[in-house]
Amino acid sequence: MENGPMTENRREAGFTLVEMLVVVGIIMVMAAVALPNIGQYIRNYKIRGATENVAAQIQASRTKAVMTNTNLGVSFVMVDRDSYRWVIEDAVAGEQLGPLYDLPVGISFSTAGGNATGLRFNRLGAIAGGVFPGALCTAAETPVRCNLGPGLNYAAPDPPNGVIITLIENTTNLRRTVRIASGGRVVVTQ
């Protein structure tokens, strides 16, 4: 009965304190190397997601213009530096404001080189001249939202007849761009 529980020669199973400290030290070194890269990835993911959402709403505006066959068109409008919406501009039915979307905290539209607050799609899905001049916010939205740089020029021309909208991550100045061709094609670029 040499291997029984009462035998004095039985060795205890487990880890020593030195082994545990070595493993914890290795984990701490790996975390110290990885954390700055994770922070950069999160910021890049945030602006990339915001840009994809803006591009999707621009495409939705274009689709609404084609589907509703509006006389005046459908505008994608940047209400202020961190809010946007679409507006159906049909004179017969009256204007219709779409939902007001906000960019994530720390992301805003860039005003560099802009000459318009948005863009209008005609019933064929192409970019048409001018942008919706009416009220872009309801009375309920105005006190809380729609007041951070309203009416600034966030859309810039992209020769030959397209439009560029640039988003910027405010702490790191990371930029992502949405390009809209004159025919209405929407492309997200870096």
C-alpha positions in Angstrom: 0.0 0.0 0.0 2.7 2.4 -1.0 0.5 4.8 -3.0 -2.3 5.2 -0.5 -3.4 8.5 1.0 -1.5 8.0 4.2 1.8 7.4 2.5 4.5 10.0 3.4 6.2 9.7 0.0 3.2 11.0 -2.0 4.0 14.2 -3.9 1.5 17.1 -3.8 0.2 18.1 -7.3 -0.1 21.9 -8.2 1.9 25.0 -9.2 4.5 26.8 -7.2 4.4 30.5 -6.5 7.3 31.1 -8.8 5.5 29.4 -11.7 2.4 31.4 -11.2 4.3 34.7 -11.1 6.1 33.9 -14.3 2.8 33.2 -16.1 1.2 36.4 -14.7 4.3 38.3 -15.9 4.0 36.9 -19.4 0.3 37.8 -19.6 1.1 41.4 -18.4 3.8 41.9 -21.1 1.5 40.6 -23.8 -1.3 42.9 -22.6 1.0 45.9 -22.6 2.0 45.2 -26.2 -1.5 44.6 -27.4 -3.5 47.4 -25.8 -2.3 50.3 -27.9 -3.1 48.4 -31.1 -6.6 47.5 -29.7 -7.3 51.2 -29.0 -6.3 52.1 -32.6 -8.5 49.3 -34.0 -11.5 50.5 -32.0 -11.1 54.1 -33.3 -10.7 52.9 -36.9 -13.7 50.5 -36.6 -15.8 53.4 -35.2 -15.2 55.7 -38.1 -15.4 53.0 -40.6 -18.8 52.0 -39.2 -20.0 55.6 -39.2 -18.9 56.0 -42.9 -20.7 52.8 -43.9 -23.9 54.0 -42.2 -23.8 57.4 -44.0 -23.2 55.6 -47.3 -26.1 53.4 -46.6 -28.4 56.3 -45.9 -27.2 58.1 -49.1 -28.0 55.0 -51.1 -31.4 54.8 -49.3 -32.1 58.4 -50.4 -31.2 57.5 -54.0 -33.5 54.4 -53.8 -36.4 56.5 -52.4 -36.0 59.0 -55.2 -36.3 56.2 -57.8 -39.0 54.2 -56.0 -41.3 57.2 -55.3 -40.7 58.9 -58.7 -40.7 62.3 -57.0 -40.9 65.4 -59.1 -38.4 67.5 -57.1 -36.3 64.6 -55.8 -35.0 63.2 -52.5 -32.2 65.0 -50.7 -29.6 63.5 -48.3 -28.9 66.4 -45.9 -26.3 66.9 -43.3 -28.3 68.8 -40.7 -25.3 69.8 -38.6 -21.8 68.4 -38.0 -23.0 65.2 -36.5 -26.6 64.7 -37.7 -28.1 63.7 -41.1 -31.4 62.6 -42.7 -33.1 62.3 -46.0 -35.9 64.6 -47.2 -38.5 63.8 -49.8 -39.3 67.0 -51.7 -42.5 66.4 -53.5 -44.6 69.5 -53.9 -47.8 67.6 -54.3 -47.6 65.5 -51.1 -45.6 68.0 -49.1 -42.1 67.5 -47.8 -41.4 64.5 -45.7 -38.5 64.4 -43.2 -36.8 61.1 -42.7 -35.5 60.0 -39.3 -32.7 62.1 -37.8 -29.5 60.0 -37.5 -26.5 60.9 -35.3 -22.9 60.1 -35.9 -21.1 58.2 -33.1 -19.6 60.4 -30.4 -16.2 61.8 -31.5 -17.0 61.5 -35.3 -18.2 64.5 -37.3 -18.6 65.7 -40.9 -15.5 67.6 -42.2 -16.1 71.1 -43.6 -12.9 71.2 -45.6 -13.6 72.3 -49.2 -17.3 71.9 -48.9 -19.9 73.9 -50.9 -23.2 72.4 -49.9 -25.0 70.9 -46.9 -26.1 67.8 -48.9 -27.1 66.4 -52.2 -30.3 65.8 -54.1 -31.2 62.7 -56.2 -33.7 63.0 -59.1 -36.3 60.3 -60.0 -33.7 58.6 -62.2 -31.3 58.2 -59.2 -28.7 60.7 -60.5 -27.4 63.7 -58.6 -29.6 66.7 -59.4 -28.8 70.4 -58.8 -29.5 72.1 -55.5 -30.3 71.0 -52.0 -33.5 71.1 -50.0 -33.8 74.7 -48.6 -36.6 74.1 -46.0 -36.5 73.4 -42.3 -34.3 70.3 -41.5 -35.4 69.8 -38.0 -38.8 69.6 -36.3 -39.6 71.9 -33.3 -39.2 68.9 -30.9 -35.7 68.1 -32.3 -34.2 71.6 -32.4 -33.7 72.3 -28.6 -31.6 69.2 -28.1 -30.2 68.4 -31.5 -29.6 70.1 -34.9 -27.6 72.9 -33.4 -23.9 71.9 -33.8 -22.8 73.7 -36.8 -26.0 73.9 -38.8 -25.9 75.1 -42.4 -22.2 74.6 -42.8 -20.9 73.2 -46.1 -20.1 69.5 -45.6 -20.3 68.3 -49.2 -17.5 69.0 -51.7 -17.4 68.7 -55.5 -15.6 65.6 -56.9 -14.8 66.4 -60.5 -16.3 65.6 -63.0 -19.7 66.2 -61.4 -19.7 64.0 -58.3 -19.7 64.8 -54.6 -17.4 63.9 -51.7 -18.5 63.7 -48.1 -15.7 63.3 -45.5 -16.0 62.1 -41.9 -13.3 62.7 -39.3 -12.5 61.1 -36.0 -11.9 64.2 -33.8 -9.2 62.9 -31.5 -6.9 61.2 -34.0 -7.9 63.0 -37.3 -8.6 59.7 -39.0 -10.6 60.4 -42.1 -13.0 58.3 -44.3 -14.6 59.5 -47.4 -17.9 58.7 -49.2 -17.8 59.5 -53.0 -21.0 59.8 -54.9 -20.7 59.8 -58.7 -23.0 62.0 -60.8 -25.0 58.9 -61.8 -25.6 58.1 -58.1 -23.1 55.4 -57.4 -22.0 55.5 -53.8 -18.4 54.3 -52.8 -16.7 54.4 -49.4 -13.0 55.2 -49.7 -10.2 55.7 -47.2 
